[in-house]
Amino acid sequence: MTAKLGRRAFLSVAAIGLTSTLAGCLSLGASAPVTYDLTPGSPGAVPRRSNRAIVVREPSTVATYDTQRIVVRQPGGVLSYLSDSQWSDTLPLLVQARMLQTFRDAGVTNIGKPTDPIALDVILSTDIRAFELDTTTGGALARVSLAIQLVDDRSRNVMASQTFSADVPAASLEQVDVVAALNSALDGLLRQIVSWTAARA
């Protein structure tokens, strides 16, 4: 009986020690990451080819970019994330929101998300092919590439497709400079996408 109690006491003490160790690791972990937003500028008004309703789908992408983390491409094909930083939402949702914002700022009002109560004429599909800081050449280059398709909702035919890409040098590897360069690259692409779409849909 005494031996059994001794074993139970030992196991209890061991469990308490393990719990305390884990708690200590959690309390000593890294501080919360700094959160950044994408804030494209306001484009000028663009003329539209028609007044058909455009629905902007949530962009598709590979798992690497489907996150709040800021992706860094390193030499040797290594992919990592910018330390202690994150986007204000998962990247596909953030790009979708900023794309809609840019369209509306350009005067394109007959546009929305699939969940909005609007008629569906044209689907704008986006594939995020790159959204990262590229350091493979020894510098700091913000690289953004978006593949766009316009699809007629009734016929399901592809009306037009094009890939838009931009490389913008970052002033340094500091978080704020990296985010500024990525924001600048996205801003330039969204302006092009708005004008390209307005001329075709």
C-alpha positions in Angstrom: 0.0 0.0 0.0 2.8 2.4 0.9 4.6 1.6 -2.4 1.5 2.3 -4.4 1.0 5.7 -2.7 4.6 6.5 -3.3 4.3 5.8 -7.0 1.1 7.9 -7.2 2.8 10.8 -5.4 5.8 10.6 -7.8 3.5 10.6 -10.9 1.5 13.5 -9.5 4.7 15.6 -8.9 6.0 14.7 -12.3 2.8 15.8 -14.0 2.8 19.1 -12.0 6.4 19.7 -13.1 5.6 19.0 -16.8 2.6 21.4 -16.7 4.7 24.1 -15.1 7.4 23.7 -17.7 4.9 24.0 -20.6 3.3 27.1 -18.9 6.8 28.6 -18.6 7.5 28.0 -22.3 4.2 29.6 -23.3 4.7 32.7 -21.1 8.2 33.1 -22.4 7.2 32.9 -26.1 7.6 35.6 -28.7 5.4 38.7 -28.4 2.5 39.2 -30.7 3.5 40.0 -34.3 3.1 43.5 -35.7 0.0 43.6 -38.0 0.1 45.4 -41.3 -2.6 46.3 -43.8 -2.5 46.8 -47.6 -3.6 50.3 -48.5 -3.7 50.9 -52.3 -4.0 54.6 -53.4 -7.1 56.0 -55.0 -7.0 55.7 -58.8 -8.6 58.1 -61.2 -12.0 57.3 -62.7 -12.0 54.8 -65.6 -14.5 54.6 -68.5 -16.4 51.3 -68.7 -17.2 49.3 -71.8 -20.5 48.2 -70.4 -22.5 48.2 -67.2 -22.5 44.5 -66.6 -22.2 43.4 -62.9 -18.8 42.1 -62.0 -18.4 39.7 -59.1 -14.9 39.4 -57.6 -14.2 36.0 -56.2 -11.8 35.3 -53.4 -8.4 34.7 -55.1 -7.1 31.2 -55.2 -3.4 30.5 -54.4 -1.1 27.8 -53.1 -0.9 27.1 -49.3 2.3 29.2 -49.1 0.4 32.4 -49.6 -2.9 31.4 -48.1 -1.9 32.8 -44.7 -1.5 36.0 -42.7 2.3 35.6 -42.7 4.5 37.6 -45.1 6.4 35.3 -47.3 10.2 35.6 -47.9 11.9 33.7 -50.7 15.6 32.9 -49.9 18.5 31.5 -52.0 18.2 27.8 -52.7 14.4 27.9 -53.1 13.9 28.2 -49.3 10.6 29.8 -48.3 10.2 31.4 -44.9 8.2 34.2 -43.3 9.1 37.7 -42.2 9.6 37.5 -38.4 7.2 39.1 -35.9 4.9 40.4 -38.6 1.6 39.5 -40.3 -1.1 40.8 -42.6 -4.4 42.1 -41.1 -6.2 39.1 -42.8 -5.3 36.1 -44.8 -3.7 37.3 -48.0 -6.5 36.1 -50.5 -9.2 37.9 -48.5 -7.1 41.0 -48.1 -6.3 41.2 -51.9 -10.0 40.6 -52.7 -11.0 43.5 -50.3 -8.4 45.9 -51.7 -9.3 45.0 -55.3 -13.0 45.8 -54.7 -11.9 49.0 -53.0 -9.8 50.0 -56.0 -12.6 49.3 -58.4 -15.1 51.4 -56.4 -12.6 54.3 -56.0 -12.2 54.3 -59.8 -16.0 54.8 -60.2 -16.9 51.1 -61.0 -20.0 50.7 -58.8 -21.7 47.7 -60.3 -19.3 45.3 -58.6 -19.3 43.1 -55.5 -18.5 39.8 -53.9 -20.3 36.5 -54.6 -22.3 37.0 -51.3 -23.5 40.5 -52.3 -27.2 40.8 -53.5 -26.3 41.8 -57.1 -27.0 40.2 -60.5 -24.1 38.1 -61.8 -22.9 38.8 -65.3 -19.1 38.6 -65.2 -16.9 36.6 -62.8 -13.4 38.1 -62.1 -11.2 35.2 -60.9 -7.7 35.8 -59.5 -4.8 33.5 -58.9 -2.1 34.8 -56.6 1.0 33.4 -58.2 3.5 35.4 -56.1 3.3 37.8 -53.2 6.6 37.8 -51.4 9.9 39.4 -50.6 12.5 37.9 -52.9 16.1 37.9 -51.5 17.5 35.3 -53.9 19.7 37.9 -55.7 21.1 39.4 -52.5 18.8 42.4 -52.5 15.3 42.9 -51.2 12.7 42.8 -54.0 8.9 42.9 -53.4 7.4 40.6 -56.1 3.6 40.4 -56.8 2.0 38.4 -59.6 -1.8 38.1 -60.2 -3.3 36.0 -63.0 -6.8 37.4 -63.9 -9.6 35.8 -65.8 -12.9 37.4 -66.8 -15.6 34.7 -67.3 -19.1 35.2 -68.7 -21.5 33.8 -66.1 -24.1 32.6 -68.6 -21.9 31.0 -71.2 -19.0 30.2 -68.9 -16.6 31.2 -71.6 -13.4 33.0 -70.7 -13.8 36.5 -72.1 -10.2 37.6 -71.4 -7.2 36.6 -69.3 -3.9 38.1 -68.4 -1.1 37.9 -65.8 -0.1 41.1 -64.1 3.3 41.2 -62.4 5.4 43.8 -60.6 8.8 43.9 -58.9 9.5 46.8 -56.5 12.8 47.2 -54.6 12.4 47.4 -50.8 14.6 50.1 -49.1 15.7 47.5 -46.6 14.8 44.2 -45.0 13.0 46.1 -42.2 9.3 45.1 -41.8 8.0 48.6 -42.7 10.1 48.8 -45.8 9.1 45.4 -47.0 5.4 46.1 -46.5 5.7 49.5 -48.2 7.3 47.8 -51.3 4.7 45.0 -51.4 1.9 47.6 -51.0 3.4 49.7 -53.9 3.6 46.6 -56.2 0.0 45.7 -55.5 -1.2 49.2 -55.9 0.3 49.4 -59.4 -1.2 46.1 -60.4 -4.7 46.9 -59.2 -4.7 50.1 -61.2 -3.8 48.1 -64.3 -6.4 45.4 -63.5 -9.2 48.0 -63.1 -8.4 49.7 -66.4 -8.0 46.3 -68.2 -11.3 45.0 -66.8 -13.3 48.1 -67.5 -12.2 48.0 -71.1 -13.5 44.4 -71.5 -16.5 43.9 -69.2 
